[in-house]
Amino acid sequence: MIKLSQSIEKLLKKTKYIPLFMGNLENKWEKMVGEKIATATKIIKIEQETIYIKCKNPTWKNELQYQKKEILKKINKTTTKIKKIIFI
């Protein structure tokens, strides 16, 4: 028997319905990037395989630029729809 949570997870990986997809990422954001980064950032939007992340201040934005590839890998463990990150 398949758990409902697993079925929903599979659906969200395949879905093109952005609000559901974005909500799923927001719910897992802290687990993906850690508590410190999660409190300093917020997912703003997802558009054409790009995720836009608002940073608390320019210092965080600069630091996260160095971690961009690692964060993208963590995001893509959940989905393969994100190809690019833009920090705002």
C-alpha positions as CSV (number, residue, x, y, z in Angstrom):
1,M,0.0,0.0,0.0
2,I,1.3,3.5,-0.9
3,K,1.1,6.2,1.7
4,L,-1.0,9.3,0.8
5,S,2.1,11.5,1.5
6,Q,4.1,9.6,-1.0
7,S,1.4,9.9,-3.7
8,I,1.2,13.6,-3.1
9,E,5.0,13.9,-3.3
10,K,5.1,12.1,-6.6
11,L,2.3,14.3,-8.0
12,L,4.1,17.5,-6.9
13,K,7.3,16.4,-8.6
14,K,5.4,16.0,-11.9
15,T,2.9,18.8,-11.6
16,K,3.1,22.1,-13.5
17,Y,0.6,23.8,-11.1
18,I,3.0,26.4,-9.7
19,P,1.1,27.4,-6.5
20,L,1.1,23.8,-5.3
21,F,4.7,23.3,-6.4
22,M,5.8,26.5,-4.7
23,G,3.9,25.6,-1.5
24,N,5.7,22.3,-1.4
25,L,9.1,24.0,-1.7
26,E,8.2,26.5,1.0
27,N,7.1,23.8,3.4
28,K,10.5,22.0,2.9
29,W,12.6,25.1,2.7
30,E,14.0,25.0,6.2
31,K,14.8,21.3,6.0
32,M,16.5,21.8,2.7
33,V,18.7,24.8,3.5
34,G,18.9,24.8,7.3
35,E,17.4,27.0,9.9
36,K,19.8,30.0,9.6
37,I,19.4,30.3,5.8
38,A,15.6,29.7,6.0
39,T,15.2,32.6,8.5
40,A,17.2,34.9,6.3
41,T,15.4,34.1,3.0
42,K,12.0,33.7,1.5
43,I,10.9,32.1,-1.8
44,I,9.2,34.9,-3.8
45,K,8.2,33.1,-7.0
46,I,9.0,30.4,-9.5
47,E,9.0,31.3,-13.2
48,Q,10.4,29.4,-16.2
49,E,12.6,26.9,-14.2
50,T,14.0,29.8,-12.1
51,I,13.4,30.3,-8.4
52,Y,13.5,33.8,-7.0
53,I,14.7,34.1,-3.4
54,K,14.5,37.3,-1.4
55,C,17.4,37.7,1.1
56,K,17.2,39.5,4.4
57,N,20.1,41.9,3.4
58,P,22.9,42.3,0.9
59,T,25.3,40.4,3.1
60,W,23.1,37.3,3.0
61,K,22.7,37.7,-0.8
62,N,26.4,37.8,-1.3
63,E,27.0,34.8,0.9
64,L,24.3,32.7,-0.7
65,Q,25.8,33.4,-4.2
66,Y,28.7,31.2,-3.1
67,Q,26.4,28.5,-2.0
68,K,24.1,28.6,-5.1
69,K,25.2,25.3,-6.6
70,E,24.8,23.5,-3.3
71,I,21.3,25.0,-2.7
72,L,20.3,24.1,-6.2
73,K,21.3,20.4,-5.6
74,K,19.2,20.4,-2.4
75,I,16.2,21.8,-4.2
76,N,16.6,19.3,-7.0
77,K,16.4,16.4,-4.6
78,T,12.8,17.4,-4.3
79,T,12.2,18.4,-7.9
80,T,14.0,18.7,-11.2
81,K,12.1,21.7,-12.4
82,I,14.4,24.3,-11.0
83,K,17.5,25.1,-13.2
84,K,18.5,28.5,-11.9
85,I,18.4,30.5,-8.6
86,I,18.2,34.3,-8.5
87,F,18.8,36.0,-5.1
88,I,17.0,39.3,-4.7
